[in-house]
Amino acid sequence: MKHYIFFPTLFLLLFLTSLVVIADEKSLFWQAEDQQGKKHYIFGTIHSDDNRVSSFDSSVTDAMKEVDIFLSEIDEVTDQSVLQLDQNLYPDYLTDTELDEIKLLADFHTIPESLTFMMKPWLLAVILNSSRPITPFNQDNLLKTQARDFSKPTKGIESVKQHFNTLDSFTIQQQMSILKNVLALSENDKIKNYESLISAYLSLDPEKILEEDLRITKLIVPRELWNEFKDKFLISRNIFFVKKIIQLAKDNKLFIAVGASHLGGESGLLNQLSKSGFNLLPMDALVIDKQVSQ
């Protein structure tokens, strides 16, 4: 089940396309030189194992060799109970038709039924919202594996407790409402959303990725929860991310891998780090077909 851990971010990539300090540069991979001259690296990921986004440029490997620590969004989840309900509450909130739909989708994602209905609704919503079965071979894990191959310590910017406390702050009823909206989407809708997100990612433009994530996320997040989602899963997290990065950067050279939507926007990592005195340089992230990205 460990391969279900990294979903929250594809589901929660959100918000803001306002002006940033980093003018028009388009990149998913950045060198960030601090005021002491140490070079850190930031890679904006997409939580997918799609072949179109899984070939990293050699500059990524070179940067990985230089750093002291690999940072992902959250620490490794070792206690699976943080993902589980104490009892199956789904029949209390969903119709028989919705429960049957969950069983079909869970089978597509190769999740045992006994496990499916013990998952917290926010997690199940993220998994079932994907048009492709989730695997352990997404970008985030590929980068983390590469870091471990180079004997680099790996850690999360957020602790497991911090991350899941945020998700669990939404009531079961609110989580179920998100799941209901996911179940209402057709398979064609999910495929179109996925392809649109991949296209935005291949544009190498963090602002375009934000815009597309905003559109997709609005399809499943109830209107009354929208502002709270924007704050909890983008703005507040970005602010915390940068504080933690600055703290760790004092004594270490960092390779930071976070969802690409955390890069752009007024509250994004690029804008905040630039304002904090980091000198940012765009670098090549992927080996891709140039025609695909245009």
Residue pairs with C-beta under 8 A, 6 or more apart in sequence:
1 80
1 83
1 115
2 77
2 136
3 134
3 135
3 136
3 141
4 83
4 123
4 127
4 134
5 74
5 76
5 77
5 83
6 47
6 73
6 138
6 140
6 141
7 47
7 123
7 126
7 127
7 130
7 134
8 122
8 123
8 126
8 163
8 167
8 233
9 47
9 73
9 258
9 259
10 46
10 47
10 48
10 126
10 130
10 197
10 259
11 125
11 126
11 129
11 217
11 220
12 217
12 229
12 233
12 234
12 259
13 209
13 210
13 213
13 217
13 234
13 259
13 260
13 261
13 262
14 210
14 213
14 214
14 217
14 229
14 230
14 233
14 234
14 261
15 210
15 213
15 214
15 230
15 234
15 235
15 261
15 265
15 267
16 210
16 234
16 235
16 264
16 265
16 266
16 267
16 268
17 207
17 210
17 211
17 214
17 264
17 265
18 265
18 266
19 266
20 207
20 264
20 265
20 266
20 268
20 270
20 271
20 274
21 270
21 271
21 274
21 275
22 270
22 271
22 274
22 280
25 280
25 282
26 203
26 204
26 205
26 206
26 282
27 204
27 282
27 283
27 284
27 285
28 43
28 44
28 201
28 204
28 206
28 260
28 263
28 285
28 286
29 41
29 42
29 43
29 44
29 57
29 59
29 60
29 63
29 282
29 283
29 284
29 285
30 41
30 42
30 263
30 270
30 280
30 281
30 282
30 283
31 39
31 40
31 41
31 63
31 280
31 281
31 283
32 39
32 40
32 41
32 42
32 273
32 278
32 279
32 280
32 281
33 39
33 40
33 278
33 279
33 280
33 281
34 40
34 249
34 277
34 278
35 277
35 278
38 249
38 253
39 66
39 253
40 67
40 245
40 249
40 253
40 254
40 255
40 256
40 278
41 63
41 64
41 66
41 67
41 254
41 255
41 256
41 283
42 256
42 258
42 263
42 269
42 270
42 273
43 60
43 143
43 255
43 256
43 257
43 258
43 285
44 206
44 209
44 258
44 259
44 260
44 261
44 262
44 263
44 285
45 138
45 139
45 140
45 143
45 257
45 258
45 259
45 260
46 53
46 139
46 197
46 198
46 201
46 259
46 260
47 138
47 139
47 140
47 259
48 132
48 138
48 139
48 198
49 132
49 135
49 137
49 138
49 139
50 132
50 198
52 198
52 202
52 288
52 289
52 292
53 139
53 198
53 201
53 202
53 286
53 288
54 137
54 139
54 142
55 286
55 287
55 288
56 142
56 143
56 146
56 285
56 286
56 287
57 283
57 284
57 285
57 286
57 287
59 283
59 284
59 285
60 143
60 285
61 146
63 255
63 283
64 70
64 143
64 146
64 147
64 150
64 152
64 255
65 150
66 253
67 152
67 252
67 253
67 254
67 255
68 152
68 153
68 252
68 253
68 254
69 152
69 153
69 154
69 155
69 248
69 252
69 253
69 254
69 255
70 143
70 144
70 147
70 148
70 152
70 153
70 154
70 155
70 254
70 255
70 257
71 154
71 155
71 156
71 157
71 245
71 248
71 254
71 255
71 256
71 257
72 140
72 143
72 144
72 154
72 155
72 156
72 157
72 257
72 258
73 140
73 156
73 157
73 158
73 163
73 241
73 257
73 258
73 259
74 156
74 157
74 158
74 159
74 160
74 162
74 163
75 155
75 156
75 158
75 159
75 160
76 154
76 156
76 160
77 83
77 160
78 160
79 160
82 160
82 164
83 119
83 120
83 123
83 164
84 118
84 119
84 120
85 118
85 119
85 120
88 117
88 118
89 172
90 99
90 102
90 117
90 121
90 176
91 99
93 172
93 173
93 176
94 102
94 176
94 179
94 180
98 180
98 183
101 183
102 116
102 117
102 124
102 128
102 183
103 113
103 116
105 128
105 183
106 112
106 113
106 116
106 128
108 133
109 127
109 128
109 130
109 133
109 134
110 133
111 119
111 127
116 124
119 127
120 167
120 168
120 175
121 172
121 175
121 176
121 178
121 179
122 167
122 170
122 175
122 178
122 179
123 167
124 179
125 175
125 178
125 179
125 182
125 220
127 134
128 179
128 182
128 183
129 182
129 185
129 190
129 220
130 190
130 194
131 187
131 190
131 191
131 193
131 194
132 194
139 257
140 257
143 255
143 257
144 154
144 257
147 154
147 255
148 154
152 255
156 163
157 240
157 241
157 244
157 245
157 256
157 258
158 237
158 240
158 241
158 244
166 232
166 233
166 237
169 232
170 225
174 222
174 225
177 222
177 225
178 220
178 221
178 222
178 225
181 219
181 220
181 221
181 222
182 220
185 193
185 219
185 220
189 219
193 216
193 219
196 212
196 215
196 216
197 209
197 212
197 213
197 216
199 212
200 208
200 209
200 211
200 212
200 213
201 209
201 260
202 286
202 288
202 292
202 293
203 209
203 293
204 285
204 293
205 264
206 260
206 261
206 263
206 264
206 265
206 268
206 270
207 264
207 265
209 260
209 261
209 263
209 264
210 261
210 264
210 265
210 268
213 261
217 229
218 226
221 229
234 261
234 262
234 265
234 267
235 267
237 262
238 262
238 265
238 267
238 268
238 269
238 272
239 267
239 272
241 258
241 262
241 269
242 269
242 272
242 273
242 276
245 254
245 256
245 269
245 273
246 276
248 254
256 269
258 269
262 268
262 269
263 269
263 270
264 270
264 271
265 271
270 280
273 280
274 280
